[in-house]
Amino acid sequence: MKKTVQTVPKITLRQLAVFVSIYQTGSTSRASQELHLSQSAVSSALTELEARLQMPLFERVGRRLNQHPNAHPIYVQAQAILGQSLTLEYYHKHQAGQIHIGASTTIGNYVLPPLLAKLYQALPDANVDMYIANTQEVVSEVEQLNIDIALVEGMPRPTDMKAIEQREWRTDTLVVFAKRDSKWLTDLAKYDSANNCYELSTEQLAMLPLLVREAGSGTRQIIDEQLLQHLPNAEVIMAIQQSEAIKRMVSADIGLGCLSQHVIEAELVAGKLVQVNVAGIDLSRTWWLVWHKARHQSPIWQIFIDIITKDEF
């Protein structure tokens, strides 16, 4: 006949917490008050712990509990275990409220701030870590699992398509622009007063100096694919990493620029810069959400997704 082996329940954090409280207060009644448990529940937890450890922790003298020599070393270990459990609990809460967001330059500088404001409104204790760079660099960080979600311009081209999820997010339009009354346009372009813009043909634009973003940026990708391919002899005089630098150089009348409508919107409204329409050229583009399929989609991740997909321009 097979002998049945009786197993003793494993030690629980509750048993350790009860023991620590009894050790510190000196009685089950005070421990029950401190832990908001019944005295019988406290006594039962202590008895279960002693049974599991197979050693007494207190000596019962009438209604008093005297610490057994075993109690102190167990107390030290119990304190350490409870401390670690609290650390783990804090870590979980911290991680649940943390998100690593990547954004390509235009989105990160001009579109993301109001979206983050909405995230902080929904979650005041949110812990947001930002990484802003060009599209190629941001997508690379997603591939390395350093970013929870990225918002990028142009079509992302990750190395490992099977590991990366990408979804269309918004549409944007690039704008060719110049300084108002630019010397480059005075005798060449036709001014459309009704729409407050200049009109150029691709042949005319090809004769003018252009300031563009650097290779690897989403803006440059669209410029290459939808503008420069129609201007094989275009005079690209400078590739620049920062949109603000391009804007300032165009304001100094060094040449014409091509950036997102969001970058130059304020200057167009103020009349410092003027839009240049190029006949037959469509510079609209799609913005993308990108994330790694293996990345944990935490509650804050989903809240952020809800905010940025419901928000409109």
C-alpha positions, 0 to 999 in steps of 0.5 A: 500500500502506497504511503501518503506523504502529508505536505506542509503548506509553503511559507507565505508573505502574510505569515512572515508579516504576522511574525514580524509584527508579533516580534516587534509589538510583543503580542498577538493582540497588538499585532492583530490591531496593527495588521487589521486582522482578527487575533485568531487569524494572527495566532493561526498564521504564527502556528502555521509558520512555526509548523513549516519551519519546524521550530518554535519562535515564541515560548508561551508563558500563560498569555505572554509570548517570550521570544525564543532564541530562534526568533531573531535570525528568522526575524532578520530574514523575514524583514529582508524578504518583506523588504524585497517584496515591497521593492518588487511591488514598487518596481511593478507600479513604476514600470506600469506607469513608464513608457519609452517613446521614440519620435522622428524630429518633426513629430517629436518637436512640433506634434508630440508635445500636446499629445504628451500633455494629454497623457499627463492629464490622464496619468499625472504620475506617468514616467515618460522617457523620450528619444528624438532623432531621425526616422532611421535612428528611431526605428533602429532603437525600436528593433533593439527593444529600447523603445516601446513605441515610435512615431515616425515620418515616411515609410519605416524600413526596419531590418527585421520586418517580421519582428516589427509592427507598423501602422499608418497613423496620420497624413502630413504635407511637406511645403516648399517655402522661401523668405517673403520677397526672396531674391530667388523668386523676385524675377522668376516666380509668379505670385498668387496673391489670392492664395498668398504663395508663389508658383514655380515649375519643376524646371524653375525650382531646379535652378534654385538653391535648396536646403534639405534634411539629411539622409535617414530622415523621414522628411528627406525620404519624401523629398528624394522620392516625390520631389528630387526625382523630378529635379535631376539637376536640382541644386541641393546646396546643403543637407542639414540635420535640424529643421530649425536650422533650415528655417533660419537659413531660408529666413536669411535668404540662403535658399529655399527649403522643404519641411513639414507644414507643422514646422513653418506654420507660425512663420507662414501665418506671420508672413515671414515665410511664404509657400512655394507651390510646384506644379505637378508635385504632391508632397503629402506623406503618411506618418507611422506608428512602429513597435516591436512585436515582443515589446510588452504592451503595458496599460500606459502603452494602450492609453497612449495609443488611444490618445494619439489615434483619437486626437485630430490635427 
